[in-house]
Amino acid sequence: QTQLVESGGGWVQPGGSLRLSCAASGFTLHTALIGWFRQAPGKDREGVATMKGGGSRNYIDSVKDRFTISRDNAKKTVSLQMNSLKPEDTAVYYCYGKESGVEYWGQGTQVTVSS
């Protein structure tokens, strides 16, 4: 069964760090497009970071140099290391995967950045 399950969200103070993980069962990560999206209250869902099968990464400008997407092909996990977190990073974060033209989404995990 192909599915994505996130973990690792929570509350952190501004300037802190969190690491999100996504268990990507049923995926072949070295050929799939994977990524992390987020949706803040009252805003559209936006792509935060993506990684192609070949390993190239893309980030939105607001998280460059703070967030890092990575994957472990053998463990079938996708991670998002988030450093120097800001209140505007508060959102529900979703793991995303696309393989053979089919898109998959995780259930989402809440990240709250506040003092």
Buried (B, 14 or more C-beta within 10 A) or exposed (E): EEBBEBBBBEEBEEEBEBBBBBBBEEBEBEEBBBBBBBBBEEEEBEBBBBBBBEEEEEBEEEBEEBBBBBBEEEEBBBBBBBBEBBEEBBBBBBBBBBBEEEEBBBEBBEBBBEE
